[in-house]
Amino acid sequence: MAEPRRNIVLTGAAGGIGRAIAGQLARLGFGVGLIDLAPTLAAVAEEVAADEPRSGGAVAWARCDLSDGAQIHAALEHLAATLGNLDGLVNNAGITANIAPLVRMQPDKWQQELDINLTAPMRLAQALLPGMVQRGWGRIVNIASIAGRTGLYNQAGYSATKAGLIGLTRAITLEHARHGITCNAVLPGMIATAPVLALPPAIRDDAIGLIPARRFGQPEDVAALVGFLCGDSAGYINGAEIDIGGGAHLGQIVLGSAREVASRRLPSGG
Protein backbone atom coordinates (compact mmCIF):
# COMPACT_ATOMS: atom_id res chain seq x y z
CA MET A 1 0.00 0.00 0.00
CA ALA A 2 1.34 3.40 -0.94
CA GLU A 3 2.34 5.75 1.86
CA PRO A 4 -0.16 8.56 2.39
CA ARG A 5 0.91 11.90 1.01
CA ARG A 6 2.48 14.20 3.58
CA ASN A 7 1.51 17.86 3.59
CA ILE A 8 3.77 20.76 4.53
CA VAL A 9 2.63 24.24 5.56
CA LEU A 10 4.85 27.02 4.21
CA THR A 11 4.67 30.65 5.28
CA GLY A 12 6.01 33.54 3.25
CA ALA A 13 5.19 31.45 0.19
CA ALA A 14 4.79 34.29 -2.31
CA GLY A 15 8.32 35.70 -1.98
CA GLY A 16 11.46 34.62 -3.80
CA ILE A 17 12.71 32.04 -1.30
CA GLY A 18 9.18 30.95 -0.43
CA ARG A 19 8.23 30.39 -4.06
CA ALA A 20 11.36 28.29 -4.58
CA ILE A 21 10.62 26.21 -1.47
CA ALA A 22 7.02 25.67 -2.56
CA GLY A 23 8.16 24.36 -5.92
CA GLN A 24 10.78 22.10 -4.39
CA LEU A 25 8.38 20.57 -1.87
CA ALA A 26 5.79 19.91 -4.58
CA ARG A 27 8.51 18.43 -6.80
CA LEU A 28 9.36 16.00 -4.00
CA GLY A 29 5.75 14.84 -3.83
CA PHE A 30 4.57 16.75 -0.77
CA GLY A 31 1.24 18.48 -0.67
CA VAL A 32 1.85 22.13 0.12
CA GLY A 33 -0.25 24.58 2.08
CA LEU A 34 0.84 28.10 1.21
CA ILE A 35 0.41 31.03 3.59
CA ASP A 36 1.16 34.66 2.79
CA LEU A 37 -0.52 38.04 2.96
CA ALA A 38 0.50 39.02 -0.58
CA PRO A 39 -2.31 39.31 -3.15
CA THR A 40 -0.18 37.26 -5.57
CA LEU A 41 -0.51 34.12 -3.42
CA ALA A 42 -3.33 32.57 -5.47
CA ALA A 43 -1.28 32.96 -8.65
CA VAL A 44 1.75 31.38 -6.96
CA ALA A 45 -0.37 28.41 -5.90
CA GLU A 46 -1.64 27.96 -9.45
CA GLU A 47 1.90 28.08 -10.81
CA VAL A 48 3.16 25.49 -8.33
CA ALA A 49 0.29 23.13 -9.08
CA ALA A 50 0.84 23.48 -12.83
CA ASP A 51 4.64 23.27 -12.78
CA GLU A 52 5.06 20.37 -10.35
CA PRO A 53 2.84 17.43 -11.37
CA ARG A 54 4.32 15.20 -8.65
CA SER A 55 2.28 17.15 -6.11
CA GLY A 56 -0.84 15.68 -7.72
CA GLY A 57 -2.30 19.15 -7.64
CA ALA A 58 -2.30 19.05 -3.84
CA VAL A 59 -1.64 22.76 -3.45
CA ALA A 60 -3.78 24.91 -1.18
CA TRP A 61 -3.40 28.48 -0.07
CA ALA A 62 -4.65 30.88 2.57
CA ARG A 63 -3.99 34.59 2.82
CA CYS A 64 -3.17 35.40 6.40
CA ASP A 65 -1.79 38.17 8.58
CA LEU A 66 0.61 36.20 10.74
CA SER A 67 0.48 38.81 13.49
CA ASP A 68 -3.14 37.78 14.13
CA GLY A 69 -3.60 34.51 16.02
CA ALA A 70 -7.22 34.15 14.88
CA GLN A 71 -6.18 34.40 11.24
CA ILE A 72 -3.50 31.76 11.77
CA HIS A 73 -6.10 29.41 13.24
CA ALA A 74 -8.48 30.00 10.34
CA ALA A 75 -5.74 29.52 7.74
CA LEU A 76 -4.65 26.19 9.21
CA GLU A 77 -8.25 24.99 9.41
CA HIS A 78 -8.72 25.81 5.72
CA LEU A 79 -5.49 24.08 4.69
CA ALA A 80 -6.31 20.96 6.70
CA ALA A 81 -9.82 20.81 5.24
CA THR A 82 -8.35 21.03 1.74
CA LEU A 83 -5.23 18.87 2.06
CA GLY A 84 -5.78 16.58 5.05
CA ASN A 85 -3.29 16.07 7.86
CA LEU A 86 -0.67 18.80 8.15
CA ASP A 87 2.57 16.93 8.75
CA GLY A 88 5.21 19.64 8.46
CA LEU A 89 5.86 23.33 8.79
CA VAL A 90 8.36 25.66 7.16
CA ASN A 91 8.45 29.01 8.95
CA ASN A 92 9.80 31.18 6.15
CA ALA A 93 7.87 34.44 6.57
CA GLY A 94 9.85 37.30 8.03
CA ILE A 95 10.16 41.07 8.10
CA THR A 96 13.54 42.46 7.07
CA ALA A 97 12.73 46.07 6.25
CA ASN A 98 12.65 47.71 9.70
CA ILE A 99 16.02 49.44 9.51
CA ALA A 100 17.00 51.86 12.27
CA PRO A 101 19.61 52.26 15.00
CA LEU A 102 18.43 50.66 18.22
CA VAL A 103 18.02 54.04 19.97
CA ARG A 104 15.56 55.08 17.24
CA MET A 105 13.69 51.77 16.91
CA GLN A 106 9.97 52.49 17.18
CA PRO A 107 8.14 50.23 19.65
CA ASP A 108 5.47 49.32 17.09
CA LYS A 109 8.11 48.30 14.55
CA TRP A 110 9.90 46.20 17.17
CA GLN A 111 6.61 44.53 18.09
CA GLN A 112 5.79 43.89 14.43
CA GLU A 113 9.03 41.98 13.96
CA LEU A 114 8.44 39.98 17.13
CA ASP A 115 4.92 39.12 15.98
CA ILE A 116 5.84 37.98 12.47
CA ASN A 117 9.37 36.62 12.89
CA LEU A 118 9.05 34.83 16.23
CA THR A 119 5.56 34.68 17.73
CA ALA A 120 3.92 33.42 14.53
CA PRO A 121 6.35 30.48 14.19
CA MET A 122 5.61 29.57 17.81
CA ARG A 123 1.85 29.74 17.24
CA LEU A 124 2.05 27.66 14.08
CA ALA A 125 4.22 25.01 15.72
CA GLN A 126 1.97 24.98 18.77
CA ALA A 127 -1.06 24.34 16.56
CA LEU A 128 0.51 21.60 14.42
CA LEU A 129 2.63 19.70 16.92
CA PRO A 130 -0.21 17.73 18.58
CA GLY A 131 -1.14 16.13 15.26
CA MET A 132 2.50 15.36 14.48
CA VAL A 133 2.89 13.73 17.90
CA GLN A 134 -0.23 11.65 17.37
CA ARG A 135 1.02 10.39 14.00
CA GLY A 136 4.61 9.90 15.18
CA TRP A 137 6.10 11.95 12.35
CA GLY A 138 6.71 15.61 11.72
CA ARG A 139 9.08 18.11 10.17
CA ILE A 140 9.62 21.72 11.21
CA VAL A 141 12.12 23.92 9.44
CA ASN A 142 12.67 27.44 10.73
CA ILE A 143 14.23 29.87 8.27
CA ALA A 144 16.39 31.94 10.60
CA SER A 145 19.42 33.92 9.42
CA ILE A 146 23.15 34.23 9.85
CA ALA A 147 22.19 37.52 11.54
CA GLY A 148 20.72 35.47 14.37
CA ARG A 149 24.28 34.65 15.35
CA THR A 150 26.27 37.65 14.17
CA GLY A 151 23.82 40.52 14.56
CA LEU A 152 23.08 42.96 11.76
CA TYR A 153 23.92 46.65 11.69
CA ASN A 154 20.86 48.87 12.24
CA GLN A 155 18.56 45.83 12.33
CA ALA A 156 18.28 44.96 16.01
CA GLY A 157 14.74 43.63 15.68
CA TYR A 158 15.59 41.28 12.83
CA SER A 159 18.73 40.00 14.54
CA ALA A 160 16.99 39.47 17.87
CA THR A 161 14.00 37.66 16.42
CA LYS A 162 16.15 35.38 14.29
CA ALA A 163 18.27 34.53 17.35
CA GLY A 164 15.02 33.77 19.14
CA LEU A 165 13.94 31.50 16.29
CA ILE A 166 17.14 29.50 16.74
CA GLY A 167 16.31 29.16 20.43
CA LEU A 168 12.78 28.03 19.58
CA THR A 169 14.26 25.39 17.27
CA ARG A 170 16.34 23.97 20.11
CA ALA A 171 13.42 23.89 22.52
CA ILE A 172 11.11 22.10 20.07
CA THR A 173 13.78 19.49 19.41
CA LEU A 174 14.33 18.83 23.10
CA GLU A 175 10.60 18.39 23.67
CA HIS A 176 9.60 16.47 20.56
CA ALA A 177 12.50 14.53 19.05
CA ARG A 178 11.24 11.47 20.95
CA HIS A 179 7.98 11.71 19.00
CA GLY A 180 9.53 11.26 15.57
CA ILE A 181 9.58 15.00 14.91
CA THR A 182 12.58 16.94 13.67
CA CYS A 183 13.04 20.68 14.02
CA ASN A 184 15.97 22.40 12.35
CA ALA A 185 17.01 25.96 11.62
CA VAL A 186 18.31 27.09 8.24
CA LEU A 187 20.47 30.22 8.38
CA PRO A 188 20.67 31.92 4.97
CA GLY A 189 23.19 34.59 4.24
CA MET A 190 22.87 36.87 1.22
CA ILE A 191 20.41 35.28 -1.20
CA ALA A 192 19.66 36.84 -4.59
CA THR A 193 16.06 37.80 -3.92
CA ALA A 194 14.48 40.91 -5.42
CA PRO A 195 15.14 43.08 -2.32
CA VAL A 196 18.81 42.05 -2.21
CA LEU A 197 19.32 42.69 -5.91
CA ALA A 198 17.69 46.11 -5.48
CA LEU A 199 20.32 47.23 -2.95
CA PRO A 200 22.65 50.01 -4.09
CA PRO A 201 25.62 48.59 -6.06
CA ALA A 202 28.16 49.76 -3.47
CA ILE A 203 26.36 47.83 -0.72
CA ARG A 204 26.02 44.73 -2.90
CA ASP A 205 29.71 44.79 -3.83
CA ASP A 206 30.76 45.26 -0.21
CA ALA A 207 28.61 42.29 0.84
CA ILE A 208 30.01 40.07 -1.90
CA GLY A 209 33.52 40.99 -0.86
CA LEU A 210 32.83 39.54 2.58
CA ILE A 211 31.49 36.23 1.26
CA PRO A 212 34.22 33.63 0.69
CA ALA A 213 32.25 32.23 -2.28
CA ARG A 214 32.28 35.77 -3.81
CA ARG A 215 28.66 35.53 -4.93
CA PHE A 216 25.13 35.57 -3.61
CA GLY A 217 23.21 32.36 -3.15
CA GLN A 218 20.05 31.54 -5.09
CA PRO A 219 16.60 30.88 -3.64
CA GLU A 220 16.86 27.37 -5.09
CA ASP A 221 19.89 26.71 -2.87
CA VAL A 222 17.76 27.31 0.22
CA ALA A 223 14.86 25.34 -1.25
CA ALA A 224 17.01 22.27 -1.88
CA LEU A 225 18.16 22.20 1.74
CA VAL A 226 14.64 22.69 3.08
CA GLY A 227 13.31 19.92 0.85
CA PHE A 228 15.93 17.52 2.16
CA LEU A 229 15.21 18.40 5.78
CA CYS A 230 11.51 17.69 5.22
CA GLY A 231 12.18 14.17 3.91
CA ASP A 232 12.64 10.81 5.57
CA SER A 233 16.37 10.81 4.85
CA ALA A 234 16.85 13.67 7.31
CA GLY A 235 15.16 11.87 10.19
CA TYR A 236 18.25 11.93 12.43
CA ILE A 237 19.14 15.57 11.79
CA ASN A 238 17.56 17.41 14.69
CA GLY A 239 18.14 20.71 16.45
CA ALA A 240 20.69 21.65 13.81
CA GLU A 241 21.58 25.19 12.72
CA ILE A 242 22.68 24.95 9.11
CA ASP A 243 24.39 27.93 7.50
CA ILE A 244 23.75 28.52 3.82
CA GLY A 245 25.68 31.66 3.06
CA GLY A 246 28.72 30.77 1.00
CA GLY A 247 30.93 30.79 4.09
CA ALA A 248 29.88 34.26 5.27
CA HIS A 249 29.49 33.00 8.85
CA LEU A 250 33.26 32.46 9.12
CA GLY A 251 35.76 34.95 10.51
CA GLN A 252 36.48 37.77 8.04
CA ILE A 253 39.55 39.40 9.58
CA VAL A 254 42.63 38.97 7.34
CA LEU A 255 46.05 39.64 8.84
CA GLY A 256 48.36 37.83 6.44
CA SER A 257 47.47 39.04 2.94
CA ALA A 258 47.07 42.60 1.71
CA ARG A 259 46.06 41.17 -1.67
CA GLU A 260 43.11 39.32 -0.12
CA VAL A 261 41.97 42.46 1.69
CA ALA A 262 42.15 44.42 -1.58
CA SER A 263 40.25 41.74 -3.47
CA ARG A 264 37.29 42.14 -1.14
CA ARG A 265 36.84 45.69 -2.31
CA LEU A 266 36.74 44.93 -6.03
CA PRO A 267 33.39 44.88 -7.79
CA SER A 268 32.54 41.25 -8.47
CA GLY A 269 29.46 41.56 -10.64
CA GLY A 270 27.79 38.90 -8.51
Secondary structure, 3 states (H helix, E strand, C coil): CCCCCCEEEEECCCCHHHHHHHHHHHHCCCEEEEEECCCCHHHHHHHHHHHCHHHCCCEEEEECCCCCHHHHHHHHHHHHHHHCCCCEEEECCCCCCCCECHHHCCHHHHHHHHHHHHHHHHHHHHHHHHHHHHHCCEEEEEECCCHHHHCCCCEHHHHHHHHHHHHHHHHHHHHHHHHCEEEEEEEECCECCHHHHCCCHHHHHHHHHCCCCCCCECHHHHHHHHHHHCCHHHCCCCCCEEEECCCCCCCCCCCCCHHHHHHCCCCCCC
